[in-house]
Amino acid sequence: RSPPQLPLEQALAQSNNAVAVRLAHEAGTERVAALARRFGLASAPQKPGLSIALGAYETTLLELTAAYQPLQQAGRRVEPWLVDEVLGSDGRLIWKRRGRCI
């Protein structure tokens, strides 16, 4: 008996690994890695295996955060940062980060 057919969006939302791997295989793992790098995952390998569809490669929290930004920022990539502002012990603003879109 065959498993029920699901729309791609629903299958990926349900973390259906078989669907993710099949999609990466059909699209090409090099294309998947290139898209990951474009989204900010600079550590994505040049010649990945199918396990890239499962997120099996190492990355940093900062890279992963950067990769999700275009989805949240209407397609714009925003460079993530860890510190927004620095206040003195008296509450006085010493430094404030100015955001910059890439």
Backbone as a printed PyTorch tensor [residue, N CA C, xyz], in Angstrom:
tensor([[[ 0.8410, -1.1780,  0.0000],
         [ 0.0000,  0.0000,  0.0000],
         [ 0.8870,  1.2420,  0.0000]],

        [[ 0.5630,  2.2030, -0.8210],
         [ 1.3560,  3.4300, -0.9310],
         [ 0.9730,  4.4150,  0.1600]],

        [[ 1.9760,  5.2010,  0.6350],
         [ 1.6440,  6.2370,  1.6240],
         [ 0.7830,  7.3130,  0.9750]],

        [[-0.0220,  8.0210,  1.7630],
         [-0.8900,  9.0560,  1.1770],
         [-0.0520, 10.1740,  0.5490]],

        [[-0.5690, 10.7360, -0.5270],
         [ 0.1220, 11.8410, -1.1730],
         [-0.2090, 13.1360, -0.4370]],

        [[ 0.8380, 13.9400, -0.2260],
         [ 0.6880, 15.2180,  0.4590],
         [ 1.2250, 16.3230, -0.4360]],

        [[ 0.6700, 17.5210, -0.3350],
         [ 1.2970, 18.6510, -1.0260],
         [ 2.7170, 18.8400, -0.4670]],

        [[ 3.6360, 19.3000, -1.3050],
         [ 5.0320, 19.4640, -0.8970],
         [ 5.1590, 20.3180,  0.3550]],

        [[ 4.4470, 21.4310,  0.4000],
         [ 4.5200, 22.3340,  1.5560],
         [ 4.1570, 21.5990,  2.8450]],

        [[ 3.1050, 20.7940,  2.7860],
         [ 2.6710, 20.0560,  3.9800],
         [ 3.6890, 18.9820,  4.3550]],

        [[ 4.2280, 18.2880,  3.3720],
         [ 5.2130, 17.2360,  3.6500],
         [ 6.4570, 17.8260,  4.3170]],

        [[ 6.9310, 18.9900,  3.8170],
         [ 8.1090, 19.6220,  4.4200],
         [ 7.7860, 20.1810,  5.7980]],

        [[ 6.5770, 20.7200,  5.9760],
         [ 6.1690, 21.2380,  7.2840],
         [ 6.1130, 20.1160,  8.3150]],

        [[ 5.7980, 18.9130,  7.8720],
         [ 5.7280, 17.7600,  8.7700],
         [ 7.0800, 17.0470,  8.8900]],

        [[ 8.1290, 17.6760,  8.3690],
         [ 9.4890, 17.1130,  8.4060],
         [ 9.5580, 15.7130,  7.8160]],

        [[ 8.9170, 15.5310,  6.6760],
         [ 8.9580, 14.2420,  5.9890],
         [10.3190, 14.1210,  5.3000]],

        [[11.2430, 13.4040,  5.9310],
         [12.6140, 13.3030,  5.4380],
         [12.6930, 12.6950,  4.0480]],

        [[11.8640, 11.6940,  3.7650],
         [11.9040, 11.0440,  2.4550],
         [11.5850, 12.0500,  1.3500]],

        [[10.6240, 12.9160,  1.5970],
         [10.2630, 13.9380,  0.6080],
         [11.3910, 14.9460,  0.4420]],

        [[11.9910, 15.3730,  1.5380],
         [13.0940, 16.3400,  1.4730],
         [14.2770, 15.7660,  0.6900]],

        [[14.6200, 14.5040,  0.9340],
         [15.7340, 13.8690,  0.2350],
         [15.4150, 13.7000, -1.2460]],

        [[14.2110, 13.2970, -1.5490],
         [13.8220, 13.1290, -2.9570],
         [13.8610, 14.4630, -3.6950]],

        [[13.3940, 15.5150, -3.0490],
         [13.4210, 16.8450, -3.6520],
         [14.8580, 17.3000, -3.9000]],

        [[15.7430, 17.0820, -2.9290],
         [17.1540, 17.4480, -3.0990],
         [17.7840, 16.6410, -4.2300]],

        [[17.4240, 15.3850, -4.3280],
         [17.9510, 14.5370, -5.3990],
         [17.4910, 15.0490, -6.7630]],

        [[16.2020, 15.3650, -6.8830],
         [15.6610, 15.8380, -8.1610],
         [16.1740, 17.2250, -8.5340]],

        [[16.3390, 18.0920, -7.5400],
         [16.8280, 19.4510, -7.8050],
         [18.3370, 19.4560, -8.0240]],

        [[19.0310, 18.5280, -7.3850],
         [20.4900, 18.4800, -7.4440],
         [21.0700, 19.0340, -6.1600]],

        [[21.9000, 18.2460, -5.5190],
         [22.4300, 18.6660, -4.2240],
         [23.3350, 19.8940, -4.3310]],

        [[24.0240, 20.0390, -5.4750],
         [24.8650, 21.2310, -5.6440],
         [24.0120, 22.4930, -5.6990]],

        [[22.8300, 22.3990, -6.3320],
         [21.9250, 23.5490, -6.3840],
         [21.3540, 23.8740, -5.0050]],

        [[21.0690, 22.8320, -4.2370],
         [20.5790, 23.0400, -2.8710],
         [21.6530, 23.7490, -2.0470]],

        [[22.8970, 23.2990, -2.1650],
         [23.9960, 23.9100, -1.4150],
         [24.2200, 25.3520, -1.8650]],

        [[24.1290, 25.6090, -3.1680],
         [24.3110, 26.9730, -3.6780],
         [23.2330, 27.8970, -3.1210]],

        [[22.0110, 27.4010, -3.0460],
         [20.9230, 28.2120, -2.4830],
         [21.1570, 28.4490, -0.9950]],

        [[21.6260, 27.4290, -0.2890],
         [21.9280, 27.5820,  1.1380],
         [23.0030, 28.6490,  1.3370]],

        [[24.0390, 28.6250,  0.5000],
         [25.0920, 29.6460,  0.6070],
         [24.5360, 31.0310,  0.2950]],

        [[23.6630, 31.1230, -0.6920],
         [23.0480, 32.4090, -1.0350],
         [22.2200, 32.9630,  0.1250]],

        [[21.6400, 32.0730,  0.9040],
         [20.8490, 32.4830,  2.0620],
         [21.7170, 32.7830,  3.2800]],

        [[23.0210, 32.5350,  3.1850],
         [23.9100, 32.8950,  4.2860],
         [24.6310, 31.7460,  4.9510]],

        [[24.4110, 30.5260,  4.4930],
         [25.1070, 29.3790,  5.0700],
         [26.4140, 29.1590,  4.3100]],

        [[27.3910, 29.9890,  4.6020],
         [28.6650, 29.9630,  3.8840],
         [29.3760, 28.6250,  4.0220]],

        [[29.1050, 27.8960,  5.0710],
         [29.7830, 26.6210,  5.3060],
         [29.1650, 25.4560,  4.5300]],

        [[28.1230, 25.6980,  3.7410],
         [27.5260, 24.6060,  2.9590],
         [28.5780, 24.0540,  1.9970]],

        [[28.7310, 22.7280,  1.9390],
         [29.7910, 22.1320,  1.1210],
         [29.5680, 22.3280, -0.3770]],

        [[30.6620, 22.3360, -1.1310],
         [30.5850, 22.4740, -2.5900],
         [30.0130, 21.2230, -3.2370]],

        [[30.3410, 20.0680, -2.7070],
         [29.8800, 18.7820, -3.2600],
         [29.1410, 17.9990, -2.1750]],

        [[27.9320, 18.4120, -1.8390],
         [27.2160, 17.7520, -0.7410],
         [26.5600, 16.4390, -1.1760]],

        [[26.2870, 15.6160, -0.1780],
         [25.5100, 14.4090, -0.4070],
         [24.0350, 14.7060, -0.1630]],

        [[23.2110, 13.6980, -0.3110],
         [21.7690, 13.8750, -0.1100],
         [21.4200, 14.2670,  1.3200]],

        [[22.3290, 14.0180,  2.2520],
         [22.0510, 14.3620,  3.6460],
         [21.9320, 15.8690,  3.8580]],

        [[22.2970, 16.6670,  2.8600],
         [22.1060, 18.1260,  2.9780],
         [20.6250, 18.4530,  3.1380]],

        [[19.7600, 17.6230,  2.5860],
         [18.3160, 17.8340,  2.7060],
         [17.8360, 17.6760,  4.1480]],

        [[18.6350, 16.9990,  4.9600],
         [18.2620, 16.7510,  6.3490],
         [18.9870, 17.6850,  7.3130]],

        [[19.7860, 18.5930,  6.7710],
         [20.5250, 19.5190,  7.6240],
         [21.6740, 18.8440,  8.3380]],

        [[22.3150, 17.8880,  7.6780],
         [23.3440, 17.0830,  8.3240],
         [24.7220, 17.7280,  8.3420]],

        [[24.8560, 18.9330,  7.8240],
         [26.1670, 19.5850,  7.8070],
         [26.2590, 20.6040,  8.9280]],

        [[27.4830, 20.7730,  9.4450],
         [27.7040, 21.7170, 10.5430],
         [27.5380, 23.1520, 10.0900]],

        [[27.0090, 23.9570, 10.9790],
         [26.9090, 25.3940, 10.7610],
         [26.9200, 26.0630, 12.1270]],

        [[27.0200, 27.3560, 12.1240],
         [26.9770, 28.0830, 13.3930],
         [25.5780, 28.6600, 13.5950]],

        [[25.2760, 29.0070, 14.8250],
         [23.9880, 29.6300, 15.1100],
         [23.8580, 30.9530, 14.3570]],

        [[24.9500, 31.6960, 14.2470],
         [24.9210, 32.9700, 13.5370],
         [24.6020, 32.7690, 12.0560]],

        [[25.2170, 31.7530, 11.4060],
         [24.9240, 31.4640,  9.9990],
         [23.4730, 31.0230,  9.8240]],

        [[23.0070, 30.1760, 10.7200],
         [21.6320, 29.6900, 10.6270],
         [20.6370, 30.8370, 10.7960]],

        [[20.9280, 31.7280, 11.7260],
         [20.0820, 32.9030, 11.9270],
         [20.0570, 33.7520, 10.6650]],

        [[21.2120, 33.9540, 10.0560],
         [21.3010, 34.7420,  8.8270],
         [20.5030, 34.0950,  7.7000]],

        [[20.5110, 32.7740,  7.6380],
         [19.8190, 32.0630,  6.5630],
         [18.3030, 32.2420,  6.6290]],

        [[17.7600, 32.3980,  7.8180],
         [16.3110, 32.5720,  7.9600],
         [15.8550, 34.0130,  7.7300]],

        [[16.7680, 34.9590,  7.7700],
         [16.4030, 36.3750,  7.6460],
         [15.6220, 36.7120,  6.3760]],

        [[16.0310, 36.2670,  5.1830],
         [15.2610, 36.6460,  3.9890],
         [13.8100, 36.1810,  4.0380]],

        [[13.5470, 35.0810,  4.7150],
         [12.1710, 34.5870,  4.8260],
         [11.3330, 35.5070,  5.7120]],

        [[11.9810, 36.1500,  6.6400],
         [11.3100, 36.9980,  7.6160],
         [11.2990, 38.4710,  7.2030]],

        [[12.2050, 38.8580,  6.2950],
         [12.4000, 40.2600,  5.9540],
         [11.9930, 40.5770,  4.5070]],

        [[10.9310, 39.9510,  4.0170],
         [10.4090, 40.2160,  2.6660],
         [11.4880, 40.0290,  1.5960]],

        [[12.3360, 39.0150,  1.7600],
         [13.3510, 38.7050,  0.7690],
         [14.6680, 39.4310,  0.9420]],

        [[14.7320, 40.3960,  1.8360],
         [15.9830, 41.1320,  2.0700],
         [16.8500, 40.3560,  3.0500]],

        [[18.1280, 40.3430,  2.7900],
         [19.0630, 39.7040,  3.7130],
         [19.6220, 40.7750,  4.6320]],

        [[19.4770, 40.5620,  5.9170],
         [19.9660, 41.4950,  6.9220],
         [21.0950, 40.8190,  7.6770]],

        [[22.2210, 41.4760,  7.7720],
         [23.3440, 40.9060,  8.4870],
         [22.9940, 40.7980,  9.9740]],

        [[23.0260, 39.5950, 10.5320],
         [22.6960, 39.4650, 11.9580],
         [23.8340, 39.9780, 12.8330]],

        [[23.4960, 40.3630, 14.0380],
         [24.4970, 40.7940, 15.0040],
         [24.0890, 40.3150, 16.3850]],

        [[25.0340, 40.2810, 17.2660],
         [24.7790, 39.7370, 18.5990],
         [24.4880, 40.8120, 19.6300]],

        [[24.9950, 42.0190, 19.4290],
         [24.8200, 43.0880, 20.4010],
         [24.1090, 44.2510, 19.7170]],

        [[23.0240, 44.7260, 20.3070],
         [22.2490, 45.8270, 19.7420],
         [22.7160, 47.1720, 20.2900]],

        [[22.9830, 47.1980, 21.5960],
         [23.4500, 48.4410, 22.2000],
         [24.2290, 48.1400, 23.4730]],

        [[25.0390, 49.1130, 23.8790],
         [25.8190, 48.9930, 25.1090],
         [25.4660, 50.1880, 25.9840]],

        [[25.0580, 49.8830, 27.2060],
         [24.7050, 50.9250, 28.1690],
         [25.7320, 50.9490, 29.2870]],

        [[26.0170, 52.1450, 29.7950],
         [26.9010, 52.2760, 30.9420],
         [26.1820, 51.8570, 32.2080]],

        [[26.9050, 51.7540, 33.3060],
         [26.3020, 51.3540, 34.5790],
         [25.2400, 52.3560, 35.0390]],

        [[25.3160, 53.5890, 34.5240],
         [24.3210, 54.6120, 34.8710],
         [23.1330, 54.6140, 33.9040]],

        [[23.1130, 53.6660, 32.9530],
         [22.0140, 53.5870, 31.9890],
         [22.2220, 54.4540, 30.7620]],

        [[23.3270, 55.1590, 30.7010],
         [23.6220, 56.0450, 29.5700],
         [24.0630, 55.2040, 28.3690]],

        [[23.5520, 55.5560, 27.1860],
         [23.8900, 54.8600, 25.9600],
         [25.3430, 55.1530, 25.5850]],

        [[26.1400, 54.1040, 25.4600],
         [27.5380, 54.2400, 25.0670],
         [27.6990, 53.9590, 23.5780]],

        [[26.9980, 52.9440, 23.0950],
         [27.1010, 52.5440, 21.6890],
         [25.7950, 51.9170, 21.2540]],

        [[25.3720, 52.2060, 20.0280],
         [24.1670, 51.5840, 19.4510],
         [24.4670, 51.1490, 18.0260]],

        [[24.0960, 49.9500, 17.7080],
         [24.3170, 49.4050, 16.3730],
         [23.3440, 50.0220, 15.4020]],

        [[23.8480, 50.3570, 14.2430],
         [22.9810, 50.8120, 13.1350],
         [22.8080, 49.6520, 12.1790]],

        [[21.5650, 49.2240, 11.9630],
         [21.2860, 48.1100, 11.0650],
         [21.6720, 48.4410,  9.6300]],

        [[22.0610, 47.3820,  8.8890],
         [22.4720, 47.5800,  7.5150],
         [21.9900, 46.3830,  6.7100]],

        [[21.2230, 46.6430,  5.6630],
         [20.7760, 45.5680,  4.7810],
         [21.8620, 45.2400,  3.7820]],

        [[22.0030, 43.9720,  3.4770],
         [23.0100, 43.5410,  2.5030],
         [22.3450, 43.4690,  1.1470]]])
